[in-house]
Amino acid sequence: MDCGCLHSQLSTTVLVYSKGRIQPPKVRILRCNPQHNLSSLDSLKQSCSGVAVKLKFRSPSEKLHPVQAAGIRCDQPQNADLPRYYSRKEKKPFPIPIVELRRAARERMKNRLPKRRVPPPKIGLVIKSLLPLAYNVFNARITVINNLKRLLKVVPVNGCKWCNEIHVGPVGHPFKSCRGSQASKRKGHHEWGKAVLEDIMVPLESYHLYDRLGKRISHEERFSIPRIPAVVELCIQAGVDIPEYPTKRRRKPIIWTGKNEFVDADESDLPDPEPESPMPPILTEIPDAEVEPPSSAEETVLLAEETLEAWERMRVGANRLMKMYPVRVCGYCPEVHVGPSGHKAQNCGAHKHQQRNGQHGWQTAVLDDLIPPRYVWHVPDVNQPLQRELRSFYGQAPAVVEICVQAGAEVPEQYKPTMRFDVGIPSSIKEAEMVV
């Protein structure tokens, strides 16, 4: 480090304040080592008798410009961890902690804020502005299912015979992560077989309600009420009409007669309902016998891109519907109920269910409770299987996303952090040991 460079870097202004007055600037001498092969720290440590650098100080009258730090803005983080895995002995956390809910309630009571307007679903009405969204979510789910049936003909997916873990690739991964029956005898190894659609799209079902504001389902009625996919039930309550699953539609708000009691308003004085604008047609699932694989590589890529787009439409739309039409989930098991309050069926078999007499611990559901993403390991190169020693370098992604990526679709930006696209994978185990 030469003295000229040091002279330019250490040029600064030093003002001394004493009893409200500015003292005249002082001149200080800094000696440095003129050797160029030493670092800046070594050059300052070693003294040099022959070279002296005189620091210049600006006068107090000159304006001081603040130093502005420049940064790079990045909406998506480089790497992100997956959602935490909760064992069967742990209870799911509340989306909003109870402490925060109580604090917000005390603030409302303290400030005496006016009550919010009751949303239409709580008084038995349907939000007409969300009707197209409900049909869009319903059709997006059918599109994802039909496209996955075709993609499974060309993209191999393996499933463990003992646990619910799956892997997208010609060969299953070598990681010892099996939690199924007799996993200790196999030392955590998986036994891979061919996976099916239900392994990718979890068949999460809920009770179908004819009247979402009616009485809660009792334990004796648990077998007499049909169960349908939870996303379908959410769309039906949001306004989708399916002849197989009728539901009650009100045109007037209900009349509350008690805390939990109400009566329907008289709708005889209302005129006949006007014909509404035609809704988009409802799609149907393709039978398994009629599923055909893509005819070419270009069709496979287009099919994968369409599947990813439908997957995002379904998740984003369902998240919007859940904000207006409440969905409940058990804090101990995956049971989901679409409605203002959960059912009373005592069919919870989670940890310590005997203490709860089999009743569910209902709480507000999040999007991953309604549509489980089913994370799988991301395979950077299909021709090169994953190595057990390089596990910390691999990322993960939802199974639907990984299937579409291996089929040729472009990776969405929101999934790149968990897939660890910016992490360089070592070519050998010896190179991985050198990584700090």
Long-range contacts (C-beta under 8 A, 24 or more apart in sequence): 1-32, 1-36, 1-38, 1-39, 1-40, 1-43, 2-34, 2-36, 3-32, 3-34, 3-51, 3-53, 6-30, 6-32, 6-40, 6-43, 6-53, 7-53, 7-55, 10-53, 10-55, 11-55, 11-56, 12-55, 12-57, 13-57, 13-58, 13-62, 13-64, 14-57, 15-60, 22-60, 25-57, 25-58, 25-59, 25-60, 26-57, 27-54, 27-55, 27-57, 28-55, 29-53, 29-54, 29-55, 30-55, 76-413, 76-414, 76-416, 76-417, 77-417, 78-417, 78-422, 79-395, 79-417, 79-418, 79-420, 79-422, 79-423, 80-417, 80-418, 81-418, 82-375, 82-396, 82-418, 83-368, 88-350, 88-351, 89-351, 91-331, 91-332, 91-361, 92-329, 92-331, 92-332, 92-363, 92-369, 94-363, 94-364, 95-363, 95-364, 95-366, 96-364, 119-324, 120-253, 120-324, 121-212, 121-237, 121-324, 121-325, 121-326, 121-340, 122-340, 123-253, 123-254, 124-213, 124-250, 124-253, 124-254, 124-264, 125-250, 125-251, 125-253, 126-238, 126-239, 126-249, 127-238, 127-239, 127-324, 128-239, 130-238, 130-239, 130-320, 130-321, 130-324, 131-238, 131-239, 131-279, 132-279, 132-280, 133-238, 133-317, 133-320, 133-321, 134-234, 134-235, 134-238, 134-239, 134-240, 134-317, 134-321, 135-235, 135-239, 135-240, 135-279, 135-280, 135-282, 136-280, 136-313, 136-317, 137-231, 137-234, 137-235, 137-313, 137-314, 137-317, 137-318, 137-321, 138-231, 138-232, 138-235, 138-240, 138-282, 138-283, 139-280, 139-282, 139-283, 140-310, 140-311, 140-313, 140-314, 140-317, 141-229, 141-231, 141-232, 141-310, 141-314, 142-282, 142-283, 142-284, 142-285, 143-283, 143-306, 143-307, 143-310, 144-201, 144-307, 144-310, 144-311, 144-314, 144-400, 145-197, 145-201, 145-285, 146-283, 146-285, 146-286, 147-303, 147-304, 147-306, 147-307, 147-310, 148-197, 148-200, 148-201, 148-307, 148-400, 148-403, 149-197, 149-286, 149-288, 149-291, 150-291, 150-292, 150-293, 150-294, 150-303, 151-294, 151-300, 151-303, 151-304, 151-307, 151-403, 151-404, 151-407, 152-195, 152-197, 152-403, 153-291, 153-292, 153-293, 153-294, 154-293, 154-294, 154-300, 154-407, 155-403, 155-406, 155-407, 156-194, 157-194, 157-195, 157-199, 157-200, 157-399, 157-403, 158-192, 158-193, 158-194, 158-195, 159-192, 159-193, 159-194, 159-195, 159-196, 159-199, 160-190, 160-191, 160-192, 160-193, 161-190, 161-191, 161-192, 161-193, 162-186, 162-190, 162-191, 163-190, 164-199, 165-190, 166-195, 166-199, 166-200, 166-374, 166-376, 166-399, 167-192, 167-376, 167-377, 168-376, 168-377, 168-379, 168-399, 168-402, 168-403, 168-406, 169-379, 169-382, 169-385, 169-386, 169-406, 170-382, 171-385, 173-377, 173-385, 173-386, 174-385, 174-386, 174-387, 174-388, 175-377, 175-386, 175-388, 175-391, 176-388, 199-374, 199-399, 200-374, 200-399, 200-400, 200-403, 201-400, 202-372, 202-374, 203-229, 204-229, 204-230, 204-231, 204-334, 204-336, 204-370, 204-371, 204-372, 205-229, 205-230, 206-230, 206-233, 206-335, 206-336, 206-337, 206-338, 207-233, 207-337, 207-343, 208-233, 208-236, 208-245, 208-247, 209-233, 209-237, 209-247, 209-338, 209-339, 210-246, 210-247, 210-248, 211-247, 211-248, 212-237, 212-247, 212-338, 212-339, 212-340, 213-254, 213-262, 213-340, 216-341, 216-342, 216-343, 216-344, 217-343, 217-344, 217-345, 218-343, 218-344, 218-345, 219-344, 219-345, 219-346, 221-345, 222-343, 222-345, 222-347, 230-327, 230-336, 230-338, 230-370, 231-314, 231-318, 231-370, 231-371, 233-338, 234-318, 234-321, 234-322, 234-325, 234-327, 234-338, 234-370, 235-321, 237-325, 237-338, 237-339, 238-321, 238-324, 238-325, 240-282, 242-282, 297-408, 300-407, 300-408, 301-407, 301-408, 301-409, 303-407, 304-403, 304-404, 304-405, 304-407, 304-408, 304-409, 305-404, 305-409, 305-410, 307-400, 307-403, 307-404, 307-409, 308-400, 308-401, 308-404, 308-409, 308-412, 311-398, 311-400, 311-401, 311-404, 312-412, 314-371, 315-367, 315-371, 318-367, 318-370, 318-371, 319-367, 322-365, 322-367, 322-370, 326-364, 327-364, 327-365, 327-369, 327-370, 328-362, 328-363, 328-364, 328-365, 329-362, 329-363, 329-364, 329-365, 329-366, 329-369, 329-370, 330-360, 330-361, 330-362, 330-363, 331-360, 331-361, 331-362, 331-363, 332-356, 332-360, 332-361, 333-360, 334-369, 334-372, 335-360, 336-365, 336-369, 336-370, 337-362, 373-398, 373-399, 373-400, 374-398, 374-399, 374-400, 375-399, 375-418, 376-402, 378-402, 378-405, 378-419, 378-420, 379-406, 380-425, 382-406, 387-429, 389-429, 389-432, 390-425, 390-426, 390-429, 390-432, 393-420, 393-423, 393-424, 393-425, 393-426, 393-432, 394-420, 394-425, 395-419, 395-420, 395-421, 395-423
